[in-house]
Amino acid sequence: MWSGSTRPAVDRSWFARFVRDASGSVTVESVLVMPVVLALTCLFLFLGLYLFERADLQQKALLVSVRAASAWVCCGSVASNGQDAGDRGLYWRWSEGWETGWWRGDGADAGTARLSLPPREETPTNSVLTRLASAAQTLPAYIHGELKYGGFVLGRHVAAALRSVVGFPEMISAGGDREASGYGRSLVVDPAESVRNVQWIKEYAERLRSRYANGSEAKRDIQRFLELEGRAEFARHDEAADYLRKLVSGYATQFTLASGEVRMADAMTASGVLHQAYLTFRESQLRIQMRKDAELLRQGNPVKSVVWHFFRKKGSKGEVGPSAAFLSELAQNGIVVVIHE
């Protein structure tokens, strides 16, 4: 029995020694930290592998789309073996549009052709699928997806959508496997066809501009003349010519015809419209000028349109301009007449 408040002393020295003792702390920390470090290392390792596989698929998709798009040429058709099968003619793209269903209107897939990857061993049914299958032979067998040809005549393209399985450990991926994907798209470009189209546009655009655009320019200039209020009579021809140059922002010049004759122009504009001022005249003189201007119009460059302006001579009476019969002849030769009264 203990007497009073006296109790036996408790020996706490072992606990104090355990707390102060630092031996083995590195081992304890390693046991706690190393699993986390290993897990993060494995995670970043497989993440890097996945990103590499995805970048590789993206590069393969772009490469196969470019190869498939460059297989379209206008010089010949493609047989089932991928070789040139002879001349297809000038309008080969239209017949290719029939093969892809563009003319028949086959729903949402009209104008497209699809090839599943890896390609099957059976022979493609048309030249479009033959070209796609030829380009797909460069891909490894483990890559899946499809090659798609779309568009018609203008804006045609080849798209490649590729997939590949990337294996992941069970501890990282619940499913065990993940798919990496890549997509590439390339426009179908035929150098020979492009050069031919550029030449075609250049030639016919120049013809349309020289033959038809000049009429609207002449009408626009005439409308501007009619809407302006200016002097309608002059004492001398040089005064009328100077007024006309200011009116149309033109310049005086001259042209040498194929026959060697010289045509003096009162005002020539940057848009190719020749303006000529008249005060006093004889119809015999006008016919000579009409013949020269008709020849300039037939040449088409640089004169696109001819406009004759008739002003009243100061102090004269009567009508301004030539007779109605001569006005009809001028119109038949493509010459526009403006009478200032």
Buried (B, 14 or more C-beta within 10 A) or exposed (E): EEEEEEEEEEEEEEEEEEEEEEEEEEEEEEEEEEEEEEEEEBEEEBEEBBEEBBEBBBEBBBBBBBBBBBBBBBEEBBEBEBEEBEEBEEEBBEEBBEBBBBBEEEEEEBBBBBBEBBBEEEEBEBBBBBBBBBBBEEBEEEBBBBBBBBBBEEEBBBBBBBBBBBEBEEEBBEEEEBEBBBBBBBEBEBEEBEEEEEEEEEEEEEEEEBEEBBEEBBEEBBEEBEEEEEEBBBEEBEBBBBBBBEBBEBEEEEBEEEEEEEBEBBBBBEBBBBBBBBBEBEEEEBEEBBBBBBBBBEEBEEBBBBBBBBBBBEEEEEEBBBEEEBBEBBEEBBBBBBBBE
